[in-house]
Amino acid sequence: MSHVTRRTSKPPLDPDFEENIVDIDVADEMQGAFLEYAVSVIHSRALPDARDGLKPVHRRILYAMSEMGLRPDRGHVKSSRVVGEVMGKYHPHGDSAIYDAIVRLAQPFAMRLPLVDGHGNFGSLDDGPAASRYTEARMAPAALLMVTGLDEDTVDFVPNYDDQLTQPDVLPAAYPNLLVNGTTGIAVGMATNMPSHNLVEVIGAARHLIANPDCSLDDLMKFVPGPDLPGGGRIVGLDGIRDAYATGRGTFKTRATARIEKTSARRMGIIVTELPYMVGPEKVIEKVKTHVQSKKLQGIADIKDLSDRENGMQLVIEIKNGFNPEAVLEQLYKLTPMEDSFGINNVALVDGTPRTLGLKDLLRVYVDFRTDVVRRRTEYRLRKRRERLHLVEGLLLAILDIDEVIQLIRSSDDAAQARSRLMTVFELSELQATYILDLQLRRLTRFSLIELEAEKAELLAAIAELEEILGDTGVLLRLVSSELADVAKTHGTPRRTVLLESSGEEKSTAAPLEVPDEPCWVLLSSTGLLARTTDGDPVPTDGPRAPHDAIVSAVRTTARGTFGLVTSTGRMIRMSAVELPHLPPSAGAPSLAGGAPAGVYVDLAPDEKPLALGSFDPDSPGLALGTRNGVVKRVTQEFPSERNADWEVIALKDDDVVVGAVELVDGSEDLVFVTSDANLLRFSAESVRPQGRGGGGVAGIKLAAGQHVIFFGAVDPEAENIVVTAAGAAETLLDDGSHSLKVTDFAEYPSKGRATGGVRTHRFLRGEDTLAKAWVGAAGARASAADGSAVDLPAADTKRDGSGAPVTAVIAGIGWVRPRP
């Protein structure tokens, strides 16, 4: 066995020094030294704590900035000043490591919810940041949520590196930062790589776990369906995500968001607006040029980066004439970083030990930690209020007999004797007596007595409330859940990353250079998803139903044809069918679970919603539209040139929006309005004279005061049609309140003249005061909840003004199971 000798040399000026030689086993020494190094790296550098989701350097940066007062409402300071403060007091590992950590916390393309508000050049996906002396920083609003409560004994403090100061062992973290912002790190023998998620979705899952501790992973994935990356893009293939949520390890693919459109009068191009996580446009350009020169990529004429601050990222790839842009796009996904893989490895510290955690484990660790934080904060506040109440009660006793108190103090030899005599005569504690001795004379007024009595009442009420929280675990958990909901409401943002079930690899590997221009259906679901399916696919009326099957609009076109999307603002947007996800043939009812939101392909205003699809067939009778204020319009089939991407089909008043649109088949249909106070009006489409695009329509239905239209559509009066209505209470429609559903034969409703009030279609139950949803169309409809899951419809009611059957789900949409014939 090998040994090493440690010899302590004899100092020449110390005759009493005795030489000491120790033989040490080399293997033991190396093993011990390596283990100490590994533990130091794991705990002090590489792995985040599962409670606040921060590594030590990030935690120390936020704490130092909080202590420096660098709040979002104050000015920025030099980043080098923050680096010096952190390095000198808490993190003695070099300025470059600290500044790199500050930069990452400030980069919006790296953090889903940035914690540092940076001013200056903090880098981009392709370039590094400027030096710390050139940039400035302060805390971002989300960082305040991480440190709020540090002064209320919510977490433990530990000594800093030289035992001169203390620092928090963990931050209070008012939201699940580890899931929201993700992390990456390489330790000794292990690594972590976690994607970011949407704040609203993660908090929704955490609240559900608080209310249902035994919930399943599938229940949580209804709230958190997948990661939400800072740069957006698309995630294709969700099986790996579910594996990661179950076991802590999994892989998914990210794709760039791209659309195909004309870039010039004679050329088509691919416009890339979002790239996979941490992939910059220069990386893509370099890879494209390399493959074009080696002839691995064909069909590309030019590539330009037109990104700027105003319009965001815009990478334009021009396609040579004669090449199929869709096939070229698939080559780009295959050969360039426009498609990338992300390996999830959820390793974090739990009680100081590295653990691989699934979604439920991560949420459980955070919920338990946050519950403890709120409990400790409540105990601190209760202790402070009891201490204050103790002083106020003593002060009230003194003020009630203030003359005797003054005489007693004046007759005392010193403060100690006065304190002792006050404690004896008035039965006060030492704290109360000291407080009275420190009392200022201006407090000895009648108004001060009133103020003290009011303060005592407030303190007693606050103490009772805090004791209730500490005495009832249910109340404590509800408080934690309520605070999380407030965070989501204040700091939540819409999802950026689109989740797609399938990557379409089986289709892309055999994609021809020329897409066959075959007939197809374009479908729009009640949840706003678009897809196309081959014409002639089997679409039976029964069979298995998947999420998002409620189809609200369908139009026939061809794979390389165009169609129109009508929105709530009265716009028609020209779209290309070839851009949409193609759904494979299905033996059951077609599922739009593989579709994509309309907002992926067109720019929609924040309140603008996709309503219906239309064709550009010049022989069609045209569109029929109905508005919230009861206006109806038939639009003539007059279309601008193909250079126009969108145009108005109705001139709306400022307070009006389109609620329904449908393309007529032959003009003999009945038009139908349903109002919020449960009235239905049907009249012939022939009674409405067609108008040009600039027309504002005519009166469709007469509305009662304060009411509005919730549904407009058209039906074949000779076909078998039904009316589906969902009623509820107005104040709970956006929460978890229940609805009542009713189905009625459309033939039960008489036809009336245009601009009349219609007849009652739904009688409200107790607690109901409005119709939430309505739908009129061919038999075979279905309802869907907010998450896209199916809601069974009740049996048909023979009474047109009868009440509905209660259901627990909140109805988000109603539509066909399959396209209309």
C-alpha positions in Angstrom: 0.0 0.0 0.0 1.3 3.4 -1.0 2.0 6.0 1.7 3.0 9.6 1.8 5.1 11.2 4.5 4.1 14.5 6.1 7.2 16.1 7.6 7.2 19.3 9.6 10.6 20.9 9.1 12.5 22.2 12.1 12.5 26.0 12.4 16.1 27.1 12.8 15.3 29.7 15.5 13.2 27.4 17.7 15.5 24.9 19.5 12.5 23.4 21.4 10.5 22.4 18.3 10.1 18.6 17.9 9.9 17.1 14.4 6.7 15.1 13.8 6.4 12.7 10.8 3.0 11.1 10.1 2.5 8.3 7.5 -0.8 8.6 5.6 -2.5 6.2 3.2 -2.6 7.9 -0.2 -5.9 6.3 -1.2 -7.6 7.5 2.1 -6.2 10.9 1.7 -7.4 11.3 -1.9 -10.8 9.9 -1.1 -11.3 12.2 1.8 -10.0 15.3 -0.1 -12.2 14.5 -3.1 -15.3 13.9 -1.0 -14.8 17.3 0.8 -14.4 19.0 -2.6 -17.5 17.2 -4.1 -19.6 18.2 -1.1 -18.4 21.8 -1.3 -19.3 22.1 -5.0 -22.7 20.5 -4.5 -23.7 22.6 -1.6 -21.9 25.9 -2.3 -22.0 26.3 -6.1 -23.8 23.9 -8.5 -27.1 22.7 -7.1 -30.1 24.9 -6.2 -32.2 24.5 -3.0 -35.5 22.9 -3.8 -37.3 25.5 -1.5 -36.3 28.8 -3.1 -34.8 27.4 -6.3 -31.6 29.4 -5.9 -27.9 28.5 -5.8 -25.9 30.2 -3.0 -24.5 32.9 -5.3 -27.9 33.9 -6.5 -29.4 33.9 -3.0 -26.5 36.1 -1.8 -26.9 38.5 -4.7 -30.6 39.0 -4.0 -30.0 39.4 -0.2 -27.2 41.9 -0.7 -29.3 44.0 -3.2 -32.1 43.9 -0.6 -29.8 45.1 2.1 -28.5 47.9 -0.2 -32.1 49.1 -0.8 -31.9 48.5 -4.6 -35.7 48.2 -4.9 -37.5 48.5 -8.2 -38.8 51.9 -7.3 -35.3 53.3 -6.8 -32.5 54.1 -9.2 -30.0 51.6 -10.7 -26.5 51.4 -9.4 -23.3 50.2 -11.0 -23.2 46.4 -11.3 -19.6 46.5 -10.0 -20.8 48.0 -6.8 -23.2 45.1 -6.3 -20.4 42.6 -7.2 -18.2 44.2 -4.6 -20.8 44.1 -1.9 -21.6 40.5 -2.5 -18.0 39.4 -2.8 -16.8 41.3 0.3 -19.6 40.2 2.6 -21.1 36.9 1.5 -19.5 35.2 -1.5 -15.7 35.2 -1.7 -15.4 33.3 -5.0 -14.3 36.0 -7.4 -16.0 38.9 -9.1 -16.4 37.3 -12.5 -18.5 34.4 -11.1 -20.7 36.9 -9.2 -21.2 39.2 -12.2 -22.0 36.2 -14.5 -24.7 35.2 -12.0 -26.1 38.8 -12.0 -26.2 38.8 -15.8 -28.2 35.6 -16.0 -30.7 36.8 -13.4 -31.3 39.9 -15.7 -31.5 38.2 -19.1 -35.2 37.8 -20.2 -34.2 35.1 -22.7 -32.6 33.0 -19.9 -35.1 33.7 -17.1 -38.9 33.2 -17.5 -39.3 35.8 -14.6 -36.1 37.9 -14.3 -35.0 38.7 -10.8 -32.6 41.6 -11.7 -33.6 44.7 -13.6 -30.5 45.4 -15.7 -29.7 48.7 -17.5 -27.1 48.6 -20.2 -25.7 45.7 -22.3 -26.5 42.5 -20.5 -25.7 40.4 -23.6 -27.8 38.5 -26.1 -28.2 35.0 -27.4 -25.1 35.5 -29.6 -23.0 38.1 -27.7 -21.8 38.4 -24.1 -22.5 41.3 -21.7 -20.5 44.4 -21.2 -18.1 44.6 -18.2 -19.7 45.3 -14.8 -18.3 48.9 -14.8 -20.5 49.7 -17.8 -23.8 48.2 -16.7 -26.3 49.0 -13.9 -28.7 46.9 -11.9 -31.4 46.9 -9.3 -34.0 44.3 -8.1 -36.8 43.3 -10.4 -40.3 43.2 -9.0 -40.2 39.4 -8.8 -37.1 39.6 -6.6 -39.1 41.4 -3.9 -41.3 38.3 -3.7 -38.2 36.3 -3.0 -37.0 38.4 0.0 -40.2 39.8 1.5 -40.5 38.5 5.1 -36.8 38.2 5.9 -37.3 40.7 8.7 -40.1 38.7 10.2 -38.2 35.6 11.3 -39.5 33.5 8.4 -36.2 31.7 7.7 -33.0 30.8 9.6 -29.9 33.0 9.3 -26.4 31.5 9.2 -22.9 33.0 9.6 -21.2 34.3 6.5 -17.8 33.0 5.4 -15.8 34.9 8.0 -18.4 34.8 10.9 -18.6 38.6 10.8 -22.2 38.8 9.4 -25.2 36.6 9.0 -27.1 35.7 5.8 -30.3 33.7 5.2 -30.0 30.0 4.8 -32.9 30.2 2.3 -35.1 33.0 1.0 -38.8 33.1 1.9 -39.8 32.8 -1.9 -43.4 33.8 -2.3 -43.7 31.7 -5.5 -42.1 28.3 -6.7 -39.0 29.9 -8.3 -37.3 26.6 -9.1 -40.1 25.5 -11.4 -40.8 29.0 -12.8 -37.2 29.9 -13.7 -35.6 26.6 -14.0 -31.8 26.1 -13.5 -28.7 24.4 -14.8 -25.6 23.3 -13.1 -22.8 20.8 -13.1 -21.6 19.4 -9.8 -19.1 16.5 -9.1 -20.7 13.3 -10.3 -24.1 14.9 -10.9 -25.8 17.7 -12.8 -29.1 19.5 -12.9 -31.0 20.9 -15.9 -34.5 22.2 -15.3 -36.7 24.1 -17.8 -38.8 27.1 -16.9 -42.6 27.1 -16.5 -45.4 29.5 -16.6 -46.0 31.2 -13.2 -49.8 31.0 -13.4 -49.8 27.4 -14.3 -47.3 26.4 -11.6 -49.2 28.3 -8.9 -52.4 26.7 -10.1 -50.9 23.3 -9.6 -49.5 24.3 -6.2 -52.9 25.5 -5.0 -54.5 22.3 -6.3 -52.0 20.3 -4.3 -52.7 22.3 -1.2 -56.5 21.6 -1.6 -56.0 18.0 -2.7 -52.8 16.5 -1.1 -53.5 13.1 -2.6 -54.0 14.3 -6.1 -52.4 12.4 -9.0 -49.7 13.5 -11.5 -52.4 13.7 -14.2 -54.4 16.1 -12.0 -51.3 18.4 -11.7 -50.6 18.2 -15.4 -54.0 19.7 -16.1 -52.5 22.8 -14.6 -48.9 22.4 -15.8 -49.1 20.7 -19.2 -45.4 21.4 -20.0 -42.5 23.9 -19.8 -43.0 27.5 -20.8 -39.6 28.7 -22.2 -38.6 32.4 -22.1 -38.2 32.6 -25.8 -41.4 30.9 -26.7 -41.1 28.4 -29.6 -42.8 25.1 -29.7 -42.3 21.8 -27.8 -43.1 18.8 -29.9 -43.8 15.4 -28.4 -45.0 15.4 -24.8 -44.2 11.9 -23.7 -40.8 12.9 -22.5 -42.3 15.7 -20.4 -44.6 13.3 -18.6 -41.7 11.0 -17.9 -39.8 13.9 -16.4 -42.7 15.0 -14.3 -43.1 11.4 -13.0 -39.5 10.5 -12.4 -37.5 13.7 -12.6 -35.7 12.7 -15.9 -36.9 13.1 -19.5 -36.3 14.7 -22.8 -38.3 16.9 -25.1 -37.7 18.6 -28.4 -38.1 22.3 -29.0 -38.8 23.9 -32.4 -38.6 27.3 -33.7 -41.8 29.2 -34.5 -42.0 29.8 -38.2 -44.5 30.7 -40.8 -44.5 30.5 -44.5 -45.5 33.6 -46.5 -44.6 35.6 -49.5 -41.4 37.6 -49.0 -41.6 39.2 -52.5 -43.9 39.2 -55.5 -42.3 36.0 -56.9 -40.8 34.2 -53.9 -42.0 32.4 -50.8 -40.1 32.5 -47.6 -39.9 31.2 -44.0 -40.2 33.8 -41.3 -38.7 32.6 -38.0 -40.0 34.6 -35.0 -39.0 32.4 -32.1 -36.0 30.0 -31.7 -35.5 27.1 -29.3 -34.2 27.9 -25.8 -30.8 29.6 -25.7 -30.4 29.4 -29.5 -29.4 32.6 -31.2 -30.0 33.6 -34.8 -26.3 33.7 -35.6 -26.0 30.1 -34.7 -28.8 29.2 -37.1 -27.4 31.4 -39.9 -23.9 29.9 -39.6 -25.3 26.3 -39.7 -27.6 27.1 -42.7 -24.7 28.6 -44.7 -22.5 25.6 -43.9 -25.1 23.1 -45.1 -26.0 25.1 -48.2 -22.3 25.2 -49.2 -22.0 21.4 -48.6 -25.3 20.9 -50.6 -27.0 19.2 -47.6 -29.6 21.9 -47.6 -31.4 22.6 -50.9 -33.9 25.3 -51.9 -32.6 28.2 -49.9 -31.9 31.4 -51.8 -30.9 33.7 -49.0 -31.1 34.2 -45.2 -31.3 37.5 -43.4 -31.6 38.6 -39.8 -34.1 41.5 -39.6 -34.4 41.4 -35.8 -34.7 44.7 -34.0 -36.0 46.0 -30.6 -39.3 47.2 -32.1 -40.4 44.1 -33.9 -38.4 41.4 -32.0 -36.7 38.5 -33.7 -37.3 38.0 -37.4 -35.1 35.6 -39.3 -36.1 35.6 -43.0 -35.2 32.5 -45.1 -36.0 33.0 -48.8 -37.0 29.9 -50.8 -36.0 29.3 -54.4 -38.7 29.0 -56.9 -39.9 25.4 -57.5 -39.2 24.2 -53.9 -41.8 23.4 -51.4 -41.3 25.7 -48.4 -42.8 23.2 -46.0 -40.3 20.5 -47.1 -37.4 23.0 -46.8 -38.7 23.9 -43.3 -38.5 20.2 -42.3 -34.9 20.1 -43.5 -34.1 23.1 -41.4 -35.6 21.4 -38.4 -33.5 18.3 -39.1 -30.2 19.9 -39.9 -30.0 23.2 -37.9 -30.5 24.4 -34.3 -34.1 25.4 -35.3 -34.9 22.1 -33.6 -33.1 21.2 -30.4 -33.4 18.7 -27.6 -33.7 19.6 -23.9 -32.8 16.9 -21.4 -34.6 17.4 -18.1 -32.7 16.3 -14.9 -34.5 17.6 -11.9 -31.7 17.4 -9.3 -32.0 19.8 -6.3 -31.1 19.9 -2.6 -33.7 18.7 -0.1 -32.6 19.1 3.5 -29.0 19.4 2.2 -29.2 16.1 0.2 -29.2 16.0 -3.6 -32.5 14.4 -4.9 -34.1 13.8 -8.2 -37.6 15.1 -8.0 -40.7 14.8 -10.1 -43.3 17.5 -10.5 -45.4 16.5 -7.5 -42.2 16.2 -5.3 -41.1 19.7 -6.4 -44.4 21.2 -5.6 -44.7 19.3 -2.3 -41.3 20.5 -1.1 -42.2 24.1 -2.0 -45.7 24.0 -0.4 -44.4 22.5 2.8 -41.6 25.2 2.9 -44.0 28.1 2.1 -46.4 26.8 4.8 -43.6 26.9 7.3 -42.6 30.4 6.2 -46.2 31.7 6.6 -46.5 29.9 10.0 -43.3 31.5 11.3 -44.3 34.9 10.0 -47.6 34.6 11.7 -45.9 33.6 15.0 -43.6 36.6 14.7 -46.5 39.0 14.1 -48.5 37.5 16.9 -45.6 37.9 19.3 -45.1 41.5 18.2 -48.7 42.4 18.6 -48.9 40.7 22.0 -45.9 42.7 23.1 -47.5 45.9 21.9 -50.8 45.1 23.6 -48.9 44.5 26.8 -47.4 48.1 26.6 -50.7 49.7 25.5 -52.6 48.1 28.5 -49.9 49.4 30.9 -50.1 52.9 29.3 -53.9 52.9 29.6 -53.6 52.1 33.4 -51.2 55.0 33.8 -53.2 57.6 31.8 -56.4 56.7 33.8 -54.6 57.8 37.1 -51.9 60.1 35.6 -51.8 62.5 38.5 -50.7 59.8 40.9 -48.2 58.4 38.4 -46.6 61.9 38.0 -46.5 62.4 41.8 -45.0 58.9 42.3 -42.3 59.6 39.7 -41.5 63.1 41.1 -41.2 61.8 44.6 -38.7 59.0 43.6 -35.0 59.5 44.0 -34.0 57.9 40.7 -35.4 56.1 37.7 -34.8 52.7 39.2 -36.9 53.6 42.3 -39.6 55.1 40.1 -39.8 51.9 38.1 -40.0 49.8 41.2 -42.7 51.9 42.8 -44.8 51.9 39.5 -44.5 48.1 39.3 -45.7 47.8 43.0 -48.5 50.4 43.1 -50.1 49.7 39.7 -49.1 46.1 39.4 -47.2 46.7 36.1 -44.5 44.6 34.5 -40.9 46.0 34.1 -41.5 46.5 30.4 -44.7 48.5 31.1 -43.1 50.6 33.8 -40.1 51.4 31.7 -42.4 52.4 28.8 -44.3 54.7 31.1 -41.1 56.4 32.3 -40.1 57.0 28.7 -43.5 58.5 27.9 -43.6 62.0 26.4 -45.9 64.5 28.0 -47.7 65.3 24.8 -49.2 61.8 24.9 -51.0 62.6 28.1 -54.1 64.0 26.4 -57.7 62.9 26.2 -57.2 62.2 22.5 -54.3 59.9 23.2 -56.6 57.9 25.5 -59.1 57.5 22.6 -56.2 56.5 20.3 -54.9 53.9 22.7 -58.3 52.4 23.3 -58.8 52.1 19.5 -55.3 50.6 19.1 -56.1 48.1 21.8 -59.3 47.0 20.0 -57.3 46.6 16.7 -54.6 44.6 18.4 -57.1 42.3 20.0 -58.8 41.7 16.7 -55.4 41.1 15.0 -54.3 38.7 17.7 -57.5 36.7 17.4 -57.1 36.4 13.7 -53.4 35.4 14.0 -54.3 32.8 16.7 -57.0 31.4 14.4 -54.4 30.9 11.7 -52.0 29.2 14.0 -54.7 27.1 15.6 -56.3 25.7 12.4 -54.1 24.1 9.8 -56.9 24.5 7.2 -56.9 28.3 7.8 -53.1 28.4 7.4 -53.2 26.5 4.2 -56.0 28.7 2.8 -53.9 31.7 3.6 -50.9 30.2 1.7 -53.1 29.4 -1.3 -54.6 32.9 -1.3 -51.2 34.6 -1.2 -50.1 32.4 -4.1 -53.2 33.4 -6.1 -52.4 37.1 -5.5 -48.8 36.5 -6.8 -50.2 34.9 -10.0 -52.7 37.6 -10.5 -50.1 40.4 -10.2 -47.1 38.9 -11.9 -48.6 36.2 -14.2 -48.1 36.4 -18.0 -49.6 34.4 -20.8 -48.0 31.2 -22.0 -45.3 31.7 -24.6 -44.4 28.2 -25.6 -46.9 26.1 -27.7 -47.2 22.4 -26.8 -47.7 20.0 -29.6 -48.5 16.3 -29.1 -46.5 15.0 -32.1 -43.4 16.3 -33.9 -44.7 15.0 -37.2 -41.4 13.1 -37.9 -43.2 10.3 -39.6 -44.6 12.8 -42.1 -41.5 15.0 -42.5 -39.2 12.1 -43.4 -41.2 11.5 -46.5 -42.3 15.1 -47.3 -42.2 15.7 -51.0 -40.6 18.8 -52.4 -44.1 19.6 -53.8 -47.0 19.3 -51.4 -50.0 17.6 -53.1 -52.8 20.0 -53.4 -55.4 17.6 -52.1 -58.9 18.6 -50.7 -58.9 19.0 -47.0 -60.9 20.3 -44.0 -59.7 23.2 -41.9 -61.1 23.0 -38.4 -61.4 25.5 -35.5 -62.1 24.2 -32.0 -63.9 25.8 -29.1 -60.5 26.4 -27.5 -59.1 28.3 -30.5 -57.0 25.5 -32.0 -56.5 25.2 -35.8 -55.7 22.1 -37.8 -56.4 20.5 -41.2 -57.4 17.0 -41.9 -57.6 15.1 -45.2 -61.0 15.2 -46.9 -62.7 11.8 -46.8 -61.2 10.8 -43.4 -63.7 8.6 -41.4 -65.6 10.9 -39.0 -68.4 8.8 -37.4 -70.8 10.5 -35.0 -69.8 8.3 -32.1 -66.5 6.7 -31.0 -63.7 7.8 -28.7 -63.5 11.4 -27.9 -60.3 13.2 -27.2 -59.7 16.7 -25.7 -60.6 19.7 -27.9 -63.1 17.8 -30.0 -65.7 20.6 -29.9 -65.4 22.0 -33.4 -67.0 25.4 -33.7 -66.2 26.1 -37.4 -65.0 24.1 -40.4 -64.3 25.0 -44.0 -63.4 22.9 -47.1 -60.3 23.9 -49.0 -57.1 22.3 -50.4 -53.8 21.6 -48.7 -52.1 24.5 -50.6 -55.2 26.7 -50.6 -56.2 29.6 -48.5 -59.1 30.3 -46.2 -60.3 33.2 -44.0 -60.3 33.5 -40.2 -63.0 35.8 -38.8 -62.2 37.4 -35.4 -64.2 39.2 -32.8 -63.0 42.6 -34.0 -64.7 42.1 -37.4 -61.5 41.2 -39.2 -61.1 38.5 -41.8 -57.5 37.2 -42.0 -56.2 35.4 -45.0 -54.4 32.1 -44.0 -52.8 29.2 -45.7 -53.9 25.7 -45.0 -50.5 24.2 -45.6 -49.1 26.0 -42.5 -51.5 24.2 -40.2 -50.8 20.9 -38.3 -52.1 18.0 -40.4 -54.1 15.6 -38.3 -53.7 11.9 -39.4 -56.7 9.8 -40.3 -58.7 8.7 -37.2 -60.9 5.7 -36.7 -63.0 7.8 -34.3 -64.1 11.4 -34.1 -61.3 13.7 -35.2 -59.3 15.2 -32.3 -57.8 18.7 -32.4 -55.4 17.9 -29.5 -52.7 18.1 -32.1 -53.8 21.5 -33.4 -52.1 24.8 -32.7 -53.6 28.1 -31.4 -54.5 30.6 -34.0 -52.2 33.1 -32.4 -49.2 31.1 -33.5 -50.0 32.0 -37.1 -51.6 35.4 -37.0 -51.2 38.5 -34.8 -54.2 38.9 -32.6 -54.9 41.8 -30.2 -55.1 41.0 -26.5 -58.9 40.9 -26.5 -59.3 39.6 -30.1 -60.7 36.0 -30.4 -60.9 33.7 -33.4 -64.6 33.0 -34.1 -65.1 31.2 -37.5 -63.7 30.1 -40.8 -64.7 31.2 -44.3 -63.8 30.3 -47.8 -63.0 32.5 -50.7 -65.5 30.9 -53.0 -67.1 33.6 -55.2 -70.3 31.5 -55.6 -70.9 31.3 -51.9 -73.9 33.3 -50.5 -71.3 34.9 -48.2 -70.8 35.3 -44.4 -73.4 36.1 -41.8 -72.2 37.9 -38.7 -73.9 38.8 -35.4 -72.6 41.2 -32.7 -72.8 41.5 -29.0 -75.2 44.5 -29.3 -77.6 42.5 -31.6 -76.5 43.7 -35.0 -76.7 41.2 -37.9 -75.0 41.5 -41.3 -74.6 39.4 -44.5 -71.4 40.1 -46.2 -71.1 39.9 -50.0 -68.3 37.7 -51.4 -66.0 40.6 -52.3 -62.3 40.0 -51.5 -59.3 42.2 -51.9 -56.2 41.0 -53.7 -53.9 38.4 -52.3 -51.5 41.1 -51.2 -54.0 42.0 -48.4 -53.4 39.8 -45.4 -56.5 41.1 -43.5 -59.5 43.4 -43.9 -62.7 44.4 -42.1 -65.9 42.6 -42.9 -68.1 44.8 -40.7 -67.9 48.4 -39.4 -68.4 48.0 -35.7 -69.3 50.7 -33.2 -66.8 51.4 -30.4 -68.7 49.3 -27.8 -69.5 46.3 -30.0 -67.7 43.1 -31.0 -68.6 40.2 -33.2 -69.8 37.1 -31.2 -70.5 34.8 -34.1 -69.9 34.3 -37.8 -70.8 31.5 -40.2 -70.5 31.0 -44.0 -73.9 30.3 -45.5 -74.5 27.3 -47.7 -77.3 28.5 -50.0 -78.8 31.5 -48.3 -82.0 29.7 -47.2 -80.7 29.1 -43.6 -82.3 30.5 -40.4 -80.2 32.9 -38.5 -80.2 32.5 -34.7 -79.5 34.9 -31.8 -79.3 33.8 -28.1 -79.0 36.5 -25.4 -77.6 36.6 -21.9 -81.1 36.7 -20.4 -82.0 33.4 -22.1 -83.9 34.6 -25.2 -83.7 33.0 -28.6 -84.6 34.6 -31.9 -84.7 32.8 -35.3 -85.5 34.4 -38.6 -84.7 33.7 -42.2 -81.4 34.8 -43.7 -83.3 36.0 -46.8 -84.7 38.8 -44.7 -81.2 40.4 -44.4 -80.0 42.2 -47.4 -76.3 41.5 -48.2 -73.9 44.5 -47.7 -70.3 45.2 -48.8 -67.4 45.0 -46.4 -67.8 48.5 -45.2 -71.4 48.1 -44.1 -72.4 48.2 -40.5 -75.2 45.7 -40.6 -78.9 46.0 -39.5 -80.8 45.4 -36.3 -80.9 41.7 -35.6 -82.5 41.2 -32.2 -84.1 43.6 -29.7 -82.2 43.5 -26.4 -83.4 44.2 -22.9 -81.5 46.8 -20.8 -78.1 45.6 -19.6 -78.3 42.4 -21.8 -76.1 41.2 -24.7 -75.8 38.5 -27.3 -73.8 35.4 -26.4 -74.4 33.3 -29.5 -75.0 33.9 -33.2 -75.2 31.2 -35.9 -77.1 29.8 -38.8 -78.8 26.4 -39.3 -80.6 24.5 -42.0 -84.3 24.8 -41.0 -85.0 21.4 -42.6 -82.4 19.5 -40.7 -82.5 18.1 -37.2 -81.0 20.8 -35.0 -80.7 21.3 -31.2 -80.2 24.2 -28.8 -77.6 23.8 -26.0 -77.6 26.4 -23.2 -75.4 26.7 -20.1 -76.6 28.9 -17.2 -74.8 30.2 -14.2 -74.2 33.1 -11.8 -72.4 36.1 -13.3 -70.0 36.5 -10.4 -68.8 32.9 -10.5 -68.5 32.3 -14.3 -64.8 32.9 -14.2 -64.1 30.9 -11.0 -65.0 27.3 -10.1 -68.7 27.8 -10.0 -71.0 25.2 -11.6 -73.3 25.5 -14.6 -76.6 24.0 -15.5 -76.8 22.5 -19.0 -80.0 22.1 -21.2 -80.6 20.6 -24.6 -83.8 21.4 -26.6 -85.0 20.5 -30.0 -84.7 23.6 -32.2 -88.1 22.9 -33.8 -89.7 23.9 -30.5 -88.8 27.6 -31.2 -91.0 29.5 -33.6 -89.6 31.7 -36.3 -90.1 35.4 -35.7 -89.3 38.6 -37.5 -85.9 40.3 -37.5 -85.4 42.9 -34.8 -87.9 41.3 -32.3 -87.1 40.0 -28.9 -87.4 36.2 -29.4 -88.7 33.6 -26.9 -87.3 32.2 -23.6 -85.0 29.2 -24.0 -83.8 28.5 -20.5 -85.4 29.1 -17.1 -82.8 29.9 -14.4 -82.5 27.9 -11.3 -82.0 29.4 -7.9 -78.6 31.3 -7.8 -78.5 31.6 -11.7 -79.0 34.9 -13.4 -77.3 34.7 -16.8 -76.5 32.4 -19.7 -72.8 31.6 -19.8 -72.7 29.7 -23.1 -75.2 28.8 -25.9 -75.0 26.9 -29.2 -77.4 26.0 -31.9 -76.6 23.5 -34.7 -77.0 20.0 -36.0 -77.5 17.2 -33.6 -74.3 15.5 -32.3 -72.9 18.4 -30.4 -70.6 18.3 -27.3 -69.4 20.6 -24.6 -65.9 21.0 -23.4 -64.4 22.3 -20.1 -61.7 25.0 -19.8 -59.0 22.3 -20.1 -60.5 20.8 -23.2 -62.0 17.7 -21.5 -65.4 16.5 -22.7 -68.6 17.4 -20.7 -71.5 15.1 -21.4 -74.7 16.7 -22.5 -78.0 15.9 -20.7 -81.0 14.3 -22.5 -83.1 16.6 -24.6 -85.8 18.6 -22.8 -89.2 18.9 -24.5 -89.9 22.3 -22.8 -88.2 25.2 -24.6 -88.3 27.3 -21.4 -87.4 24.5 -18.9 -84.5 24.5 -16.5 -81.1 22.9 -17.0 -79.4 19.9 -15.4 -76.6 20.9 -12.9 -73.0 20.1 -13.9 -69.8 20.8 -11.9 -67.5 21.7 -14.8 -67.2 25.3 -16.1 -68.3 25.1 -19.8 -65.7 26.7 -22.0 -67.1 25.8 -25.4 -69.8 23.9 -27.3 -69.6 22.7 -30.8 -69.7 19.7 -33.2 -68.0 16.4 -32.6 -67.2 16.4 -36.4 -67.4 18.8 -39.3 -70.8 19.5 -40.8 -71.4 17.6 -44.0 
